[in-house]
Amino acid sequence: MATLTASKEFEIRFSEVDSMNVVWHGSYALYFEDAREAFGAKFGLAYMTIADNGCFAPLVDLSFQYLRPIRYGMKCRVDIIYRPTEAAKIVFDYEIHSSADDELMAKGRSVQAFMDKQYRLMWYRPDFYAAWQTRWDVFNNSKQQ
């Protein structure tokens, strides 16, 4: 089964590195955020789509694995991979690659839970999200996106 994926190219800015000229750990969360926005734009699951359907989707788990140092001026690509689940959550895996040689520099994972506009955890998938999963046939997807 193939998965839904999106990518975002970016260049490491000076404000994203530490005194060792290596990407500061907090910058990875921003790269993953950019990937989620690219995914949302490509597949119709943007933050405003979630909000317009009466929900929030805050991060409840976020992890990184640093494999190689990413330095100031490097050009990179973050790939985001949607991991289908029937639970009331959105799960993504991430890979950051060097644009120069496609070397895997870092990887990670995020989990977002659904909350209603009164900040109550939703135990079941919102109807709009279940419909989105059906639209993209995420449980039986037979072609690469």
Buried (B, 14 or more C-beta within 10 A) or exposed (E): EEBBBBBBEBEBEEEBBEEEEBBEEEBBBEBBBBBBBBBBEBBEBBEEBBEEBBBBBEBEEBEBEBEEEBEBEBEBBBBBBBBBBEEBBBBBBBBBBBEEEEEEBBBBBBBBBBBEEEEEEBEEBBEBBEEBBEEBEBEEBEEEE
